[in-house]
Amino acid sequence: MNALGPSLAPYIRSSRSLKKYVAPVAHWYADLMGYRKMGLKYDDLQMEENPQVQRALGRLTPRETYDRAYRFKIASDCDLHHAPLPKEQWSKPEDDKRYLMPHIQDVLKEEEERFAWDTMTVQRK
């Protein structure tokens, strides 16, 4: 189990029959959440107050950082006008890739490794 909690996603992806039934529900739920209607991606919803997310944000490329800020500006404008973007400007499911999660996982692995080294005990033979 990682620090983000257990995940059934790898098991579901490996099973054809489960994926066939779960994928439509997942797509329906993502559409229901409404973040794509404002031009956002799923990783834009990560809580920035989390120290691991802060460190991961620092690892983004300048282009990814700019794109993220632009998406937030568009979403803020949508919120100000109380209306979603026109349908042709919504984020597409195929473009909604996890750009921040690999960095967060790297930060968590580094923290686990640092903890293991910091709590290591040396024993003489």
N, CA, C and O atoms as a Tinker XYZ file with bonds, in Angstrom:
   500  protein
     1  N      0.848000   -1.182000    0.000000    73     2
     2  CA     0.000000    0.000000    0.000000    64     1     3
     3  C      0.891000    1.241000    0.000000    63     2     4     5
     4  O      1.823000    1.337000    0.798000    81     3
     5  N      0.612000    2.170000   -0.874000    73     3     6
     6  CA     1.392000    3.396000   -0.913000    64     5     7
     7  C      0.731000    4.454000   -0.031000    63     6     8     9
     8  O     -0.317000    4.215000    0.569000    81     7
     9  N      1.359000    5.618000    0.036000    73     7    10
    10  CA     0.852000    6.682000    0.907000    64     9    11
    11  C     -0.472000    7.258000    0.413000    63    10    12    13
    12  O     -1.190000    7.905000    1.175000    81    11
    13  N     -0.796000    7.027000   -0.852000    73    11    14
    14  CA    -2.058000    7.529000   -1.387000    64    13    15
    15  C     -3.210000    6.578000   -1.094000    63    14    16    17
    16  O     -4.369000    6.920000   -1.331000    81    15
    17  N     -2.912000    5.401000   -0.588000    73    15    18
    18  CA    -3.944000    4.426000   -0.277000    64    17    19
    19  C     -3.965000    3.310000   -1.303000    63    18    20    21
    20  O     -3.330000    3.414000   -2.352000    81    19
    21  N     -4.692000    2.245000   -1.005000    73    19    22
    22  CA    -4.732000    1.128000   -1.938000    64    21    23
    23  C     -5.494000    1.493000   -3.212000    63    22    24    25
    24  O     -6.396000    2.331000   -3.202000    81    23
    25  N     -5.110000    0.848000   -4.291000    73    23    26
    26  CA    -5.755000    1.125000   -5.563000    64    25    27
    27  C     -6.131000   -0.189000   -6.237000    63    26    28    29
    28  O     -5.323000   -1.114000   -6.322000    81    27
    29  N     -7.352000   -0.253000   -6.706000    73    27    30
    30  CA    -7.804000   -1.421000   -7.457000    64    29    31
    31  C     -7.571000   -1.257000   -8.958000    63    30    32    33
    32  O     -7.802000   -2.188000   -9.729000    81    31
    33  N     -7.117000   -0.085000   -9.368000    73    31    34
    34  CA    -6.972000    0.210000  -10.795000    64    33    35
    35  C     -6.084000   -0.788000  -11.531000    63    34    36    37
    36  O     -6.479000   -1.242000  -12.605000    81    35
    37  N     -4.907000   -1.159000  -11.020000    73    35    38
    38  CA    -4.094000   -2.126000  -11.765000    64    37    39
    39  C     -4.798000   -3.473000  -11.948000    63    38    40    41
    40  O     -4.692000   -4.095000  -13.005000    81    39
    41  N     -5.507000   -3.913000  -10.928000    73    39    42
    42  CA    -6.228000   -5.175000  -11.023000    64    41    43
    43  C     -7.359000   -5.084000  -12.045000    63    42    44    45
    44  O     -7.568000   -6.007000  -12.831000    81    43
    45  N     -8.081000   -3.976000  -12.031000    73    43    46
    46  CA    -9.197000   -3.791000  -12.971000    64    45    47
    47  C     -8.678000   -3.702000  -14.400000    63    46    48    49
    48  O     -9.272000   -4.274000  -15.314000    81    47
    49  N     -7.562000   -2.981000  -14.598000    73    47    50
    50  CA    -6.988000   -2.867000  -15.946000    64    49    51
    51  C     -6.509000   -4.207000  -16.475000    63    50    52    53
    52  O     -6.551000   -4.444000  -17.682000    81    51
    53  N     -6.050000   -5.095000  -15.585000    73    51    54
    54  CA    -5.526000   -6.390000  -16.029000    64    53    55
    55  C     -6.640000   -7.386000  -16.353000    63    54    56    57
    56  O     -6.395000   -8.372000  -17.049000    81    55
    57  N     -7.823000   -7.153000  -15.875000    73    55    58
    58  CA    -8.948000   -8.060000  -16.118000    64    57    59
    59  C     -9.850000   -7.486000  -17.206000    63    58    60    61
    60  O    -10.442000   -6.419000  -17.040000    81    59
    61  N     -9.946000   -8.203000  -18.311000    73    59    62
    62  CA   -10.767000   -7.721000  -19.425000    64    61    63
    63  C    -12.234000   -7.575000  -19.058000    63    62    64    65
    64  O    -12.870000   -6.578000  -19.401000    81    63
    65  N    -12.767000   -8.563000  -18.363000    73    63    66
    66  CA   -14.194000   -8.518000  -18.042000    64    65    67
    67  C    -14.518000   -7.392000  -17.063000    63    66    68    69
    68  O    -15.522000   -6.698000  -17.222000    81    67
    69  N    -13.668000   -7.209000  -16.052000    73    67    70
    70  CA   -13.907000   -6.106000  -15.108000    64    69    71
    71  C    -13.766000   -4.758000  -15.801000    63    70    72    73
    72  O    -14.561000   -3.850000  -15.563000    81    71
    73  N    -12.757000   -4.625000  -16.658000    73    71    74
    74  CA   -12.539000   -3.359000  -17.353000    64    73    75
    75  C    -13.733000   -3.020000  -18.241000    63    74    76    77
    76  O    -14.108000   -1.855000  -18.373000    81    75
    77  N    -14.328000   -4.051000  -18.848000    73    75    78
    78  CA   -15.471000   -3.837000  -19.730000    64    77    79
    79  C    -16.650000   -3.243000  -18.972000    63    78    80    81
    80  O    -17.399000   -2.440000  -19.529000    81    79
    81  N    -16.826000   -3.625000  -17.710000    73    79    82
    82  CA   -17.949000   -3.135000  -16.921000    64    81    83
    83  C    -17.637000   -1.856000  -16.146000    63    82    84    85
    84  O    -18.519000   -1.021000  -15.946000    81    83
    85  N    -16.402000   -1.702000  -15.715000    73    83    86
    86  CA   -16.046000   -0.568000  -14.868000    64    85    87
    87  C    -15.723000    0.679000  -15.691000    63    86    88    89
    88  O    -16.022000    1.791000  -15.255000    81    87
    89  N    -15.124000    0.521000  -16.863000    73    87    90
    90  CA   -14.709000    1.675000  -17.676000    64    89    91
    91  C    -15.866000    2.608000  -18.020000    63    90    92    93
    92  O    -15.709000    3.820000  -17.873000    81    91
    93  N    -17.027000    2.109000  -18.473000    73    91    94
    94  CA   -18.119000    3.053000  -18.763000    64    93    95
    95  C    -18.589000    3.821000  -17.532000    63    94    96    97
    96  O    -18.941000    4.997000  -17.632000    81    95
    97  N    -18.597000    3.172000  -16.387000    73    95    98
    98  CA   -18.997000    3.861000  -15.153000    64    97    99
    99  C    -17.965000    4.927000  -14.794000    63    98   100   101
   100  O    -18.326000    6.020000  -14.357000    81    99
   101  N    -16.681000    4.611000  -14.978000    73    99   102
   102  CA   -15.624000    5.581000  -14.684000    64   101   103
   103  C    -15.722000    6.792000  -15.603000    63   102   104   105
   104  O    -15.566000    7.927000  -15.154000    81   103
   105  N    -15.980000    6.555000  -16.892000    73   103   106
   106  CA   -16.115000    7.676000  -17.831000    64   105   107
   107  C    -17.355000    8.517000  -17.492000    63   106   108   109
   108  O    -17.314000    9.745000  -17.561000    81   107
   109  N    -18.430000    7.862000  -17.134000    73   107   110
   110  CA   -19.644000    8.574000  -16.752000    64   109   111
   111  C    -19.379000    9.448000  -15.526000    63   110   112   113
   112  O    -19.794000   10.606000  -15.478000    81   111
   113  N    -18.685000    8.882000  -14.535000    73   111   114
   114  CA   -18.396000    9.624000  -13.313000    64   113   115
   115  C    -17.480000   10.818000  -13.596000    63   114   116   117
   116  O    -17.686000   11.899000  -13.044000    81   115
   117  N    -16.472000   10.630000  -14.449000    73   115   118
   118  CA   -15.572000   11.741000  -14.789000    64   117   119
   119  C    -16.345000   12.856000  -15.484000    63   118   120   121
   120  O    -16.094000   14.034000  -15.229000    81   119
   121  N    -17.282000   12.496000  -16.358000    73   119   122
   122  CA   -18.110000   13.516000  -17.010000    64   121   123
   123  C    -19.006000   14.222000  -15.993000    63   122   124   125
   124  O    -19.235000   15.428000  -16.088000    81   123
   125  N    -19.506000   13.469000  -15.030000    73   123   126
   126  CA   -20.380000   14.022000  -14.006000    64   125   127
   127  C    -19.649000   15.023000  -13.105000    63   126   128   129
   128  O    -20.247000   15.985000  -12.623000    81   127
   129  N    -18.350000   14.788000  -12.881000    73   127   130
   130  CA   -17.575000   15.685000  -12.022000    64   129   131
   131  C    -17.511000   17.100000  -12.599000    63   130   132   133
   132  O    -17.476000   18.065000  -11.835000    81   131
   133  N    -17.494000   17.248000  -13.910000    73   131   134
   134  CA   -17.583000   18.550000  -14.544000    64   133   135
   135  C    -16.286000   19.308000  -14.721000    63   134   136   137
   136  O    -16.305000   20.414000  -15.261000    81   135
   137  N    -15.157000   18.763000  -14.292000    73   135   138
   138  CA   -13.915000   19.519000  -14.430000    64   137   139
   139  C    -13.495000   19.656000  -15.891000    63   138   140   141
   140  O    -12.848000   20.638000  -16.253000    81   139
   141  N    -13.849000   18.696000  -16.727000    73   139   142
   142  CA   -13.503000   18.785000  -18.152000    64   141   143
   143  C    -14.302000   19.881000  -18.854000    63   142   144   145
   144  O    -13.846000   20.435000  -19.855000    81   143
   145  N    -15.480000   20.195000  -18.339000    73   143   146
   146  CA   -16.293000   21.256000  -18.934000    64   145   147
   147  C    -15.653000   22.624000  -18.732000    63   146   148   149
   148  O    -15.999000   23.583000  -19.421000    81   147
   149  N    -14.722000   22.714000  -17.790000    73   147   150
   150  CA   -14.015000   23.970000  -17.533000    64   149   151
   151  C    -12.602000   23.946000  -18.106000    63   150   152   153
   152  O    -11.821000   24.868000  -17.867000    81   151
   153  N    -12.267000   22.899000  -18.862000    73   151   154
   154  CA   -10.959000   22.821000  -19.497000    64   153   155
   155  C     -9.867000   22.261000  -18.609000    63   154   156   157
   156  O     -8.694000   22.327000  -18.975000    81   155
   157  N    -10.213000   21.711000  -17.448000    73   155   158
   158  CA    -9.215000   21.187000  -16.523000    64   157   159
   159  C     -8.918000   19.720000  -16.800000    63   158   160   161
   160  O     -9.675000   19.027000  -17.480000    81   159
   161  N     -7.790000   19.268000  -16.252000    73   159   162
   162  CA    -7.422000   17.851000  -16.272000    64   161   163
   163  C     -7.548000   17.314000  -14.853000    63   162   164   165
   164  O     -7.615000   18.084000  -13.895000    81   163
   165  N     -7.580000   15.993000  -14.722000    73   163   166
   166  CA    -7.781000   15.379000  -13.411000    64   165   167
   167  C     -6.692000   15.785000  -12.419000    63   166   168   169
   168  O     -6.995000   16.065000  -11.259000    81   167
   169  N     -5.440000   15.824000  -12.851000    73   167   170
   170  CA    -4.359000   16.177000  -11.925000    64   169   171
   171  C     -4.391000   17.637000  -11.499000    63   170   172   173
   172  O     -3.716000   18.013000  -10.541000    81   171
   173  N     -5.162000   18.463000  -12.192000    73   171   174
   174  CA    -5.320000   19.850000  -11.755000    64   173   175
   175  C     -6.114000   19.921000  -10.450000    63   174   176   177
   176  O     -6.094000   20.949000   -9.774000    81   175
   177  N     -6.808000   18.849000  -10.092000    73   175   178
   178  CA    -7.643000   18.833000   -8.898000    64   177   179
   179  C     -6.876000   18.423000   -7.637000    63   178   180   181
   180  O     -7.450000   18.397000   -6.549000    81   179
   181  N     -5.582000   18.103000   -7.774000    73   179   182
   182  CA    -4.779000   17.708000   -6.613000    64   181   183
   183  C     -4.682000   18.887000   -5.644000    63   182   184   185
   184  O     -4.583000   20.040000   -6.064000    81   183
   185  N     -4.711000   18.587000   -4.345000    73   183   186
   186  CA    -4.629000   19.637000   -3.319000    64   185   187
   187  C     -3.200000   20.183000   -3.260000    63   186   188   189
   188  O     -2.265000   19.460000   -2.917000    81   187
   189  N     -3.046000   21.445000   -3.593000    73   187   190
   190  CA    -1.713000   22.045000   -3.633000    64   189   191
   191  C     -1.126000   22.272000   -2.248000    63   190   192   193
   192  O      0.076000   22.510000   -2.129000    81   191
   193  N     -1.940000   22.206000   -1.197000    73   191   194
   194  CA    -1.442000   22.415000    0.156000    64   193   195
   195  C     -0.624000   21.218000    0.640000    63   194   196   197
   196  O      0.127000   21.337000    1.608000    81   195
   197  N     -0.759000   20.088000   -0.010000    73   195   198
   198  CA    -0.024000   18.890000    0.344000    64   197   199
   199  C      1.462000   19.103000    0.018000    63   198   200   201
   200  O      1.782000   19.484000   -1.108000    81   199
   201  N      2.378000   18.870000    0.970000    73   199   202
   202  CA     3.804000   19.120000    0.702000    64   201   203
   203  C      4.355000   18.268000   -0.441000    63   202   204   205
   204  O      5.222000   18.722000   -1.188000    81   203
   205  N      3.858000   17.037000   -0.585000    73   203   206
   206  CA     4.332000   16.190000   -1.678000    64   205   207
   207  C      3.909000   16.762000   -3.030000    63   206   208   209
   208  O      4.673000   16.715000   -3.995000    81   207
   209  N      2.701000   17.296000   -3.097000    73   207   210
   210  CA     2.213000   17.901000   -4.336000    64   209   211
   211  C      3.019000   19.161000   -4.636000    63   210   212   213
   212  O      3.334000   19.430000   -5.795000    81   211
   213  N      3.357000   19.935000   -3.608000    73   211   214
   214  CA     4.178000   21.132000   -3.808000    64   213   215
   215  C      5.525000   20.765000   -4.424000    63   214   216   217
   216  O      5.982000   21.417000   -5.362000    81   215
   217  N      6.157000   19.724000   -3.895000    73   215   218
   218  CA     7.444000   19.291000   -4.445000    64   217   219
   219  C      7.280000   18.769000   -5.860000    63   218   220   221
   220  O      8.138000   19.006000   -6.710000    81   219
   221  N      6.186000   18.060000   -6.126000    73   219   222
   222  CA     5.945000   17.533000   -7.470000    64   221   223
   223  C      5.699000   18.667000   -8.462000    63   222   224   225
   224  O      6.143000   18.592000   -9.608000    81   223
   225  N      5.003000   19.707000   -8.038000    73   223   226
   226  CA     4.760000   20.852000   -8.920000    64   225   227
   227  C      6.071000   21.532000   -9.313000    63   226   228   229
   228  O      6.196000   22.056000  -10.420000    81   227
   229  N      7.029000   21.523000   -8.418000    73   227   230
   230  CA     8.337000   22.098000   -8.717000    64   229   231
   231  C      9.114000   21.303000   -9.753000    63   230   232   233
   232  O     10.082000   21.813000  -10.316000    81   231
   233  N      8.717000   20.080000  -10.015000    73   231   234
   234  CA     9.404000   19.224000  -10.978000    64   233   235
   235  C      8.796000   19.276000  -12.369000    63   234   236   237
   236  O      9.318000   18.656000  -13.296000    81   235
   237  N      7.705000   20.004000  -12.525000    73   235   238
   238  CA     7.084000   20.105000  -13.845000    64   237   239
   239  C      7.978000   20.915000  -14.784000    63   238   240   241
   240  O      8.737000   21.782000  -14.351000    81   239
   241  N      7.872000   20.611000  -16.077000    73   239   242
   242  CA     8.606000   21.389000  -17.068000    64   241   243
   243  C      7.969000   22.778000  -17.165000    63   242   244   245
   244  O      6.821000   22.960000  -16.759000    81   243
   245  N      8.699000   23.749000  -17.695000    73   243   246
   246  CA     8.097000   25.078000  -17.854000    64   245   247
   247  C      6.821000   25.051000  -18.698000    63   246   248   249
   248  O      5.883000   25.798000  -18.422000    81   247
   249  N      6.780000   24.207000  -19.712000    73   247   250
   250  CA     5.588000   24.116000  -20.564000    64   249   251
   251  C      4.389000   23.564000  -19.771000    63   250   252   253
   252  O      3.275000   24.074000  -19.887000    81   251
   253  N      4.631000   22.522000  -18.970000    73   251   254
   254  CA     3.551000   21.953000  -18.162000    64   253   255
   255  C      3.057000   22.964000  -17.126000    63   254   256   257
   256  O      1.857000   23.054000  -16.864000    81   255
   257  N      3.977000   23.716000  -16.545000    73   255   258
   258  CA     3.593000   24.736000  -15.571000    64   257   259
   259  C      2.751000   25.821000  -16.227000    63   258   260   261
   260  O      1.750000   26.262000  -15.661000    81   259
   261  N      3.157000   26.255000  -17.429000    73   259   262
   262  CA     2.399000   27.270000  -18.152000    64   261   263
   263  C      1.006000   26.752000  -18.519000    63   262   264   265
   264  O      0.009000   27.450000  -18.333000    81   263
   265  N      0.942000   25.514000  -19.045000    73   263   266
   266  CA    -0.345000   24.939000  -19.428000    64   265   267
   267  C     -1.278000   24.819000  -18.230000    63   266   268   269
   268  O     -2.477000   25.074000  -18.343000    81   267
   269  N     -0.731000   24.433000  -17.091000    73   267   270
   270  CA    -1.532000   24.304000  -15.866000    64   269   271
   271  C     -2.088000   25.668000  -15.441000    63   270   272   273
   272  O     -3.266000   25.786000  -15.104000    81   271
   273  N     -1.241000   26.684000  -15.459000    73   271   274
   274  CA    -1.691000   28.031000  -15.085000    64   273   275
   275  C     -2.752000   28.538000  -16.069000    63   274   276   277
   276  O     -3.711000   29.196000  -15.666000    81   275
   277  N     -2.578000   28.234000  -17.346000    73   275   278
   278  CA    -3.550000   28.661000  -18.351000    64   277   279
   279  C     -4.898000   27.978000  -18.126000    63   278   280   281
   280  O     -5.947000   28.615000  -18.224000    81   279
   281  N     -4.863000   26.670000  -17.822000    73   279   282
   282  CA    -6.123000   25.952000  -17.549000    64   281   283
   283  C     -6.822000   26.540000  -16.328000    63   282   284   285
   284  O     -8.047000   26.661000  -16.317000    81   283
   285  N     -6.056000   26.907000  -15.298000    73   283   286
   286  CA    -6.658000   27.518000  -14.119000    64   285   287
   287  C     -7.269000   28.882000  -14.445000    63   286   288   289
   288  O     -8.322000   29.239000  -13.915000    81   287
   289  N     -6.610000   29.629000  -15.308000    73   287   290
   290  CA    -7.138000   30.935000  -15.688000    64   289   291
   291  C     -8.458000   30.778000  -16.448000    63   290   292   293
   292  O     -9.408000   31.523000  -16.205000    81   291
   293  N     -8.517000   29.820000  -17.360000    73   291   294
   294  CA    -9.744000   29.554000  -18.116000    64   293   295
   295  C    -10.854000   29.091000  -17.173000    63   294   296   297
   296  O    -11.988000   29.557000  -17.274000    81   295
   297  N    -10.530000   28.175000  -16.256000    73   295   298
   298  CA   -11.528000   27.668000  -15.310000    64   297   299
   299  C    -12.026000   28.781000  -14.393000    63   298   300   301
   300  O    -13.210000   28.824000  -14.056000    81   299
   301  N    -11.134000   29.677000  -13.990000    73   299   302
   302  CA   -11.534000   30.807000  -13.155000    64   301   303
   303  C    -12.500000   31.719000  -13.903000    63   302   304   305
   304  O    -13.468000   32.220000  -13.330000    81   303
   305  N    -12.225000   31.928000  -15.187000    73   303   306
   306  CA   -13.110000   32.747000  -16.008000    64   305   307
   307  C    -14.484000   32.079000  -16.145000    63   306   308   309
   308  O    -15.512000   32.754000  -16.094000    81   307
   309  N    -14.498000   30.761000  -16.318000    73   307   310
   310  CA   -15.774000   30.025000  -16.386000    64   309   311
   311  C    -16.553000   30.175000  -15.087000    63   310   312   313
   312  O    -17.769000   30.361000  -15.094000    81   311
   313  N    -15.836000   30.091000  -13.977000    73   311   314
   314  CA   -16.486000   30.224000  -12.678000    64   313   315
   315  C    -17.048000   31.637000  -12.497000    63   314   316   317
   316  O    -18.132000   31.817000  -11.943000    81   315
   317  N    -16.308000   32.621000  -12.962000    73   315   318
   318  CA   -16.749000   34.001000  -12.862000    64   317   319
   319  C    -18.042000   34.237000  -13.653000    63   318   320   321
   320  O    -18.924000   34.971000  -13.208000    81   319
   321  N    -18.143000   33.614000  -14.816000    73   319   322
   322  CA   -19.323000   33.780000  -15.672000    64   321   323
   323  C    -20.435000   32.775000  -15.357000    63   322   324   325
   324  O    -21.509000   32.834000  -15.955000    81   323
   325  N    -20.182000   31.858000  -14.424000    73   323   326
   326  CA   -21.163000   30.838000  -14.039000    64   325   327
   327  C    -21.625000   30.010000  -15.238000    63   326   328   329
   328  O    -22.804000   29.671000  -15.349000    81   327
   329  N    -20.693000   29.689000  -16.130000    73   327   330
   330  CA   -21.037000   28.908000  -17.314000    64   329   331
   331  C    -19.820000   28.091000  -17.747000    63   330   332   333
   332  O    -18.690000   28.572000  -17.662000    81   331
   333  N    -20.041000   26.866000  -18.207000    73   331   334
   334  CA   -18.915000   26.068000  -18.714000    64   333   335
   335  C    -18.462000   26.580000  -20.077000    63   334   336   337
   336  O    -19.113000   27.423000  -20.695000    81   335
   337  N    -17.339000   26.054000  -20.522000    73   335   338
   338  CA   -16.831000   26.389000  -21.852000    64   337   339
   339  C    -17.771000   25.831000  -22.916000    63   338   340   341
   340  O    -18.566000   24.937000  -22.627000    81   339
   341  N    -17.689000   26.344000  -24.138000    73   339   342
   342  CA   -18.427000   25.692000  -25.232000    64   341   343
   343  C    -17.937000   24.247000  -25.394000    63   342   344   345
   344  O    -16.769000   23.953000  -25.139000    81   343
   345  N    -18.809000   23.372000  -25.809000    73   343   346
   346  CA   -18.505000   21.940000  -25.845000    64   345   347
   347  C    -17.234000   21.608000  -26.624000    63   346   348   349
   348  O    -16.521000   20.676000  -26.252000    81   347
   349  N    -16.932000   22.340000  -27.688000    73   347   350
   350  CA   -15.734000   22.035000  -28.488000    64   349   351
   351  C    -14.442000   22.405000  -27.754000    63   350   352   353
   352  O    -13.361000   22.002000  -28.184000    81   351
   353  N    -14.532000   23.158000  -26.663000    73   351   354
   354  CA   -13.348000   23.535000  -25.888000    64   353   355
   355  C    -13.175000   22.702000  -24.620000    63   354   356   357
   356  O    -12.210000   22.910000  -23.885000    81   355
   357  N    -14.071000   21.777000  -24.346000    73   355   358
   358  CA   -13.938000   20.914000  -23.175000    64   357   359
   359  C    -12.684000   20.060000  -23.308000    63   358   360   361
   360  O    -12.253000   19.751000  -24.420000    81   359
   361  N    -12.102000   19.681000  -22.184000    73   359   362
   362  CA   -10.982000   18.738000  -22.197000    64   361   363
   363  C    -11.498000   17.388000  -22.660000    63   362   364   365
   364  O    -12.534000   16.910000  -22.198000    81   363
   365  N    -10.766000   16.788000  -23.571000    73   363   366
   366  CA   -11.175000   15.483000  -24.089000    64   365   367
   367  C    -10.629000   14.373000  -23.190000    63   366   368   369
   368  O     -9.537000   14.508000  -22.640000    81   367
   369  N    -11.372000   13.287000  -23.037000    73   367   370
   370  CA   -10.890000   12.197000  -22.180000    64   369   371
   371  C     -9.531000   11.650000  -22.613000    63   370   372   373
   372  O     -8.718000   11.276000  -21.767000    81   371
   373  N     -9.279000   11.599000  -23.908000    73   371   374
   374  CA    -7.988000   11.061000  -24.372000    64   373   375
   375  C     -6.829000   12.019000  -24.078000    63   374   376   377
   376  O     -5.674000   11.593000  -24.057000    81   375
   377  N     -7.116000   13.302000  -23.850000    73   375   378
   378  CA    -6.077000   14.272000  -23.500000    64   377   379
   379  C     -5.878000   14.391000  -21.994000    63   378   380   381
   380  O     -4.934000   15.039000  -21.541000    81   379
   381  N     -6.752000   13.776000  -21.225000    73   379   382
   382  CA    -6.713000   13.887000  -19.764000    64   381   383
   383  C     -5.724000   12.859000  -19.200000    63   382   384   385
   384  O     -6.118000   11.886000  -18.556000    81   383
   385  N     -4.452000   13.093000  -19.451000    73   383   386
   386  CA    -3.388000   12.202000  -18.977000    64   385   387
   387  C     -2.897000   12.670000  -17.618000    63   386   388   389
   388  O     -2.962000   13.856000  -17.293000    81   387
   389  N     -2.406000   11.727000  -16.833000    73   387   390
   390  CA    -1.905000   12.028000  -15.492000    64   389   391
   391  C     -0.495000   12.603000  -15.617000    63   390   392   393
   392  O      0.474000   11.847000  -15.682000    81   391
   393  N     -0.371000   13.909000  -15.652000    73   391   394
   394  CA     0.929000   14.551000  -15.812000    64   393   395
   395  C      1.618000   14.805000  -14.480000    63   394   396   397
   396  O      2.841000   14.935000  -14.444000    81   395
   397  N      0.878000   14.879000  -13.395000    73   395   398
   398  CA     1.457000   15.212000  -12.090000    64   397   399
   399  C      1.668000   13.976000  -11.214000    63   398   400   401
   400  O      2.582000   13.955000  -10.389000    81   399
   401  N      0.845000   12.961000  -11.382000    73   399   402
   402  CA     0.919000   11.782000  -10.510000    64   401   403
   403  C      2.276000   11.075000  -10.562000    63   402   404   405
   404  O      2.747000   10.650000   -9.507000    81   403
   405  N      2.939000   10.918000  -11.719000    73   403   406
   406  CA     4.273000   10.291000  -11.681000    64   405   407
   407  C      5.257000   11.064000  -10.811000    63   406   408   409
   408  O      6.085000   10.457000  -10.131000    81   407
   409  N      5.182000   12.377000  -10.822000    73   407   410
   410  CA     6.066000   13.187000   -9.976000    64   409   411
   411  C      5.718000   13.009000   -8.499000    63   410   412   413
   412  O      6.611000   12.938000   -7.654000    81   411
   413  N      4.432000   12.937000   -8.187000    73   411   414
   414  CA     4.017000   12.724000   -6.795000    64   413   415
   415  C      4.496000   11.365000   -6.305000    63   414   416   417
   416  O      4.978000   11.244000   -5.179000    81   415
   417  N      4.365000   10.346000   -7.140000    73   415   418
   418  CA     4.830000    9.015000   -6.754000    64   417   419
   419  C      6.342000    8.984000   -6.548000    63   418   420   421
   420  O      6.830000    8.307000   -5.642000    81   419
   421  N      7.090000    9.715000   -7.383000    73   419   422
   422  CA     8.539000    9.799000   -7.185000    64   421   423
   423  C      8.870000   10.457000   -5.851000    63   422   424   425
   424  O      9.760000   10.001000   -5.133000    81   423
   425  N      8.159000   11.519000   -5.523000    73   423   426
   426  CA     8.389000   12.208000   -4.244000    64   425   427
   427  C      8.090000   11.267000   -3.084000    63   426   428   429
   428  O      8.846000   11.226000   -2.113000    81   427
   429  N      6.999000   10.511000   -3.171000    73   427   430
   430  CA     6.653000    9.579000   -2.099000    64   429   431
   431  C      7.698000    8.475000   -1.963000    63   430   432   433
   432  O      8.047000    8.088000   -0.848000    81   431
   433  N      8.198000    7.967000   -3.084000    73   431   434
   434  CA     9.250000    6.943000   -3.031000    64   433   435
   435  C     10.513000    7.495000   -2.394000    63   434   436   437
   436  O     11.155000    6.819000   -1.591000    81   435
   437  N     10.871000    8.725000   -2.751000    73   435   438
   438  CA    12.051000    9.352000   -2.156000    64   437   439
   439  C     11.880000    9.543000   -0.651000    63   438   440   441
   440  O     12.828000    9.349000    0.110000    81   439
   441  N     10.688000    9.919000   -0.222000    73   439   442
   442  CA    10.444000   10.090000    1.209000    64   441   443
   443  C     10.535000    8.758000    1.946000    63   442   444   445
   444  O     11.079000    8.690000    3.048000    81   443
   445  N     10.000000    7.699000    1.336000    73   443   446
   446  CA    10.105000    6.368000    1.950000    64   445   447
   447  C     11.561000    5.938000    2.058000    63   446   448   449
   448  O     11.978000    5.397000    3.082000    81   447
   449  N     12.337000    6.179000    0.999000    73   447   450
   450  CA    13.747000    5.809000    1.012000    64   449   451
   451  C     14.513000    6.629000    2.060000    63   450   452   453
   452  O     15.355000    6.096000    2.783000    81   451
   453  N     14.212000    7.925000    2.131000    73   451   454
   454  CA    14.866000    8.785000    3.122000    64   453   455
   455  C     14.530000    8.321000    4.536000    63   454   456   457
   456  O     15.399000    8.304000    5.408000    81   455
   457  N     13.273000    7.944000    4.767000    73   455   458
   458  CA    12.874000    7.452000    6.081000    64   457   459
   459  C     13.615000    6.154000    6.411000    63   458   460   461
   460  O     14.060000    5.956000    7.541000    81   459
   461  N     13.743000    5.272000    5.413000    73   459   462
   462  CA    14.453000    4.007000    5.649000    64   461   463
   463  C     15.913000    4.258000    6.000000    63   462   464   465
   464  O     16.452000    3.602000    6.891000    81   463
   465  N     16.557000    5.188000    5.320000    73   463   466
   466  CA    17.953000    5.504000    5.615000    64   465   467
   467  C     18.088000    6.220000    6.960000    63   466   468   469
   468  O     19.046000    5.975000    7.693000    81   467
   469  N     17.153000    7.088000    7.287000    73   467   470
   470  CA    17.232000    7.828000    8.548000    64   469   471
   471  C     16.987000    6.945000    9.761000    63   470   472   473
   472  O     17.496000    7.230000   10.845000    81   471
   473  N     16.221000    5.888000    9.596000    73   471   474
   474  CA    15.901000    5.023000   10.737000    64   473   475
   475  C     16.706000    3.731000   10.725000    63   474   476   477
   476  O     16.438000    2.814000   11.501000    81   475
   477  N     17.682000    3.667000    9.849000    73   475   478
   478  CA    18.500000    2.451000    9.766000    64   477   479
   479  C     19.363000    2.305000   11.016000    63   478   480   481
   480  O     19.905000    3.286000   11.525000    81   479
   481  N     19.482000    1.089000   11.495000    73   479   482
   482  CA    20.351000    0.825000   12.636000    64   481   483
   483  C     21.535000   -0.009000   12.165000    63   482   484   485
   484  O     21.373000   -0.955000   11.395000    81   483
   485  N     22.708000    0.346000   12.627000    73   483   486
   486  CA    23.923000   -0.350000   12.257000    64   485   487
   487  C     24.242000   -1.348000   13.370000    63   486   488   489
   488  O     24.252000   -1.004000   14.552000    81   487
   489  N     24.502000   -2.591000   12.963000    73   487   490
   490  CA    24.828000   -3.619000   13.945000    64   489   491
   491  C     26.222000   -4.164000   13.639000    63   490   492   493
   492  O     26.564000   -4.412000   12.482000    81   491
   493  N     27.001000   -4.341000   14.666000    73   491   494
   494  CA    28.323000   -4.924000   14.516000    64   493   495
   495  C     28.223000   -6.420000   14.500000    63   494   496   497
   496  O     27.354000   -7.018000   15.135000    81   495
   497  N     29.133000   -7.017000   13.759000    73   495   498
   498  CA    29.173000   -8.489000   13.716000    64   497   499
   499  C     30.103000   -9.025000   14.748000    63   498   500
   500  O     30.266000  -10.240000   14.861000    81   499
